[in-house]
Amino acid sequence: MQREVKTMKMRRPGLLLAVMAGLLAVMAGLLAGCSGNDKGEEGKPAAVVNEPVTIRIGASASAHLNNEVQFQETVVQPVKRKYPHITIEYIPMGGSNPVKSIGDWMAGGNVPDIILHANGSMGELFAYDLMTDITPQVKQTGADLNRFDKAVLDSVRVASDEGWLVGMPFSQNFNALYYNKDIFDKFAVGYPTDGLTWDNVIDLSRRLARNEGGVQYTGLHPEWVLRPAYPLALTIVDAKTGKSQVTNAAWKQVAELLQRIVAIPGNWDGKAGRGDFWGKKTVAMLATTNVFTSIEPEARKGFTNWDVAQYPSHANRPGVSGMVDAWVMIIAKTSKHKEQAMQVINVVTSDEVQLLASAKFAQMSTLANPEMNRQFGSQLDSLNIKQKNLAGIFKGRIVAAPKFSPYERQARTPYQDNMLKVFGGQMDVNTALRDADDKINKLLAELQK
């Protein structure tokens, strides 16, 4: 080879220069490819290939989407407008759908590109090795993380021991106190105001829980036995130790609070569903999450004399209404179209789409832009939003959520079962928590084998 080059040099000096230039160009290209730099000229994000692609979005059991119109208007249509080459395919889970669990995805080798999942159960996805850090895709597509509420992003990052950003939150829950004005008016009781504590609300419920004309009115419904724990940012399982923590002082505080609510004759019995507020219309106060879209059908039928106030605070956590309870769009580690999946997520979390979701579908945004909350429910005319105390909802502070164990959901059952025994007088609080603690730890030992 060396002799051949020398011969070419002797006969055609110009040709040698051309060959050397070509070799240098190839080497430069190889070096650039090995450098791992995902940016193009002048530090700009590298372009994403715009070839036709189908991005499959799978909803886990913790974040299913029931509103087809909303999915079309806040995902499919805006993505198609911005990226005509991207087709969205939605894969629901549970119910009559063939996919019943994450395990079904894994067994069939059919994991979606994007997984919709609640931040409180993302640990399940780590157990299946489906998580990856999407920071490279964030940089490549130029996504601006500063647009998001910091507490929400922190609650996503905490899921990973490495602090990975495994997905982008696109919706979150809030807690609020809903009240039926008709019941308050009937019994000549003043409406609840913002800034009340649980003690205040429980005392108020004593004046409303009664049987009148053969109708049993519930003074206060706390939704379920876990909801009042959210402002204390509690988890059943300590994610660091992998052990139950239901015997600590904070869980005892929650259990005793629930016991006080149920102990009032005619109050919530620990079993009745929250739908009685807008269904039977016999619940005076309902302390729960975002139920605007559940109330809306009844509002169209005339149920309009209701309002909202700030969620009750624990005395030791004044002004705190909950912890981050968000839905996250997670790019699966197995996806072959991560960059295009990130483009989809950027559309769904854009100001335009988030404003639409807030105004038309009463979905609380994960963005820091205050306009999102100002427009909340503004296109749902039947709810008469302008006459509602929406400011009260957003006065409550939502704190960052802690890390959740992969087994958090399974571990809730012993606690919930024992609280029902407390309500029925079969157990006292201390015994119920100790017994639940023992059962949870045995369950965890089995699950972690």
Summary of the structure (lengths in Angstrom):
residues: 449
radius of gyration: 27.3
end to end distance: 62.1
largest distance: 113.4
contacts: 1427
relative contact order: 0.16
helix: 45%
strand: 16%
